[in-house]
Every structure is written in C-alpha cells, then in structure tokens.
Amino acid sequence: MIIKAENISYTYSEGGPFERDALYDVSMTINQGEFIGIIGHTGSGKSTLVQHFNGLLKPTNGRIIVDGIDTSEKKANLKQVRTKVGLVFQYPEHQLFEETVRQDIAFAPINLGLSELETKDRVLWASNLVGLTEDVLDKSPFEISGGQKRRAAIAGVLAMKPDVLVLDEPTAGLDPNGRSEILCQIKKLHNDTGITVILVSHGMEDIANTVDYIYVMNNGSISMQGTPVDVYSQHEQLELMGLDAPQITKLMKQLYGVNVCTVSAAKEYILGVANRA
C-alpha cells in the first residue's frame, strides 16, 4: 500500500472571485507501515493535502495515486480508496451522532454491508485498539470524556480496517492529560498493528514523541523533511516559518551541542555523560 503525490497543486474556488491557491507542486511517497508527521502553521496546506489522500479533494494539477488508483481519473473507485485510507478530521467527536458509542463505531461496518456478527467483531476490535472498555460502548457519546470521544471517533474509522490512518490535529482542544492519552494510544496502535499512520499537527512536542519522519509545510509547499532530529535541529529555519522546535531540543543544543528532540533522549544522553565522568 503506497500513497504517492506527484507534483500536486490545488486551488480553492478556481476561476471564482474567492480563488485561493492552497498547494504548490507537492510531491511525497508514503509507504506501508510508516509513521509520518506533517507539520506547519495554520493555513500552510496540511489539511488540504491530507484530504487528497482519500479522494475528498482532487488536485488541480498533478496526481495522487493510492495503491495503484489515480484519484483524478473519472472512473477511479473512490469508495475503495476511502476504505483503504481512513481520515479522522479535527474535532471528530463533533461527528458522533448515534445513541451509543457502540452504534457509532458500528456505523461504517454496517454501511460496508458486513453481517451483524462481523460488525460486532469489528466494533470490539476497534474499541480495544483505542483503549475503550466495553462498559463505555453502551453509553451515549455525550456522556463520556473529551478524550474518550476522540478515541470513539478514531475507532469508528478503524472499524473499516483501513490500511492507512490519517489524523488531522487529533489532540486539538484536549488538556495535557487527554493529549498524552491520545498520542500514547496512536503510538500503541501503530506498534501493535503496523498500520500506516499520518499525523497532522502543529504541536511540535506531539510530533517529536511519536513519528518517524516529518514533512514541514509552509505556504502550500514542502519546505523541509527528515527525521524529527534532523528537522528540529534546524530550529532557526522553523522559527522563520512560524514554528518552534521543542524546548528540550534548544536546551540540549545550548548546553551540550547535541541534537535531540525528546525528553527521554535527553535523559539518556545526560546519564551517559554522567556515567563517563
């Protein structure tokens, strides 16, 4: 399963009075099993880009190929693309609408035409992956915590068993505990299943602690890419784009002249220095 963007550009309201260019000549390849981060300031094109990955948007120029399907073609099977690439929007709990969490998670399998038994199995499988206990499943989505709502919405997408999970700002609006909880579940999900995860965020610490590779969006284009350490070590360039490297990165660079991007990596380095002293 591969997603390939080839020189894509996208213009909103093309030809109209509110025409606005959102993407310019973006190319990337995402392979099965990768954990990718896409970061950038508000309006940089992050959300527009990932909506191309499951055919919600089609490029104005260039093309997106998902598992061999060119989404721009008139006969492209977009339903198949959307079962392969599950997209969780920002504030996904606003899309919860059924009477119970269980029914909400079951919505996609039912619409895929799965049997009652298969649907039940999918609901339990997906809820277990995101850490929702069975007692939560029979509650109203409006009776559970913000973090549980977020996990229920993610489970609803996972119940389709996509090959790729795209999460657009999954920690937006959550308190620190809720953010940590969601990110831990996403990381565990990736480790346990091997599913490809694409995480969109402007939270630099969130990205540093979870992903393996980063694309930095700025004014509709990819301005930087690389591992978290590679990207965050260039914090001066990030600041010019309205972004900021994690504080631990700048502190460790100042104190020790090394590039790290997580507290755990900093701790490991400092302990190593102490042991050699």
Steps between C-alpha positions, in 0.01 A plus 500: 500500500660822382373858481685707244451872439650612171547878460153580629357849523155595620295816458181566696211658303703495181386768258274664757526824696629313807768302316783402733807286439552250783764255371792550265692217332492257794660157456541221757484123530356328807565127536319230693576495871653847524414750773506841333459844652383804302555830678451864412336819619128564453427546129816323384305239302516201739128419509455569129780256423371209706147539361654403165618169644152344503350685206299762689690755292648451154811693397467794265830389349708186552360174631452287810541124469365282780591132477513529120180705469535845343234701684482758219368252245128520428452128561711491816342283770496760776294276728783249493753777567300617804489152648878481461571848641304594812493872577426632850420870485589762758249490788357166373274467805278763339409229249375257765125473460368155599330418831794296628873482441454141381254607231726781389799269452275252318380759248781445245497115509122499456531730199769272358235227499657282767291248690381564854762260638782654295389848606499399867851358464624816327354723772670304779827480304509874426395608850766275652767654273424850624465395864123535544362256757177317421304683771558825306350355181142509624519858623385800301790672320393816683552342845868413464815711536662700222784251467256208483298680232816548296587130535146397407522707182835341412353154569217578258756548222710201607191280480532524121842333539682755281859450393578864580374713789518877451451711813452874457595676826380211722596678825334835421302638792607231748668566833859373552382168646255449215768582243747257655234230519404532133859510375594193705204311354593603145860390551386171652259449210781544251733267691234230547352496148766638267240729345633804316431813706509858373481749786427866423584743777651836587592362844873453467540290815210276390676425172846460656382225734309293247597510131796361308513751215377859461385717212491874577238697307537873443285714269365195320833330430733252671777714645687236700493127558692243698510320834383697805861553609601621153206742474502637854875558496423774245292698749611837362340417163189367675463826690505692170197290399312580821587167663713416800708197587434330836660684790707192585659515153617859544611440860710194414656680204593792724633290789663206321508586130298187413182455303220317682126561482345311792539511876577127509785542249636794701486296820684211334774732375545677835520169687759382250707813561472450877605136476808590294606770746 
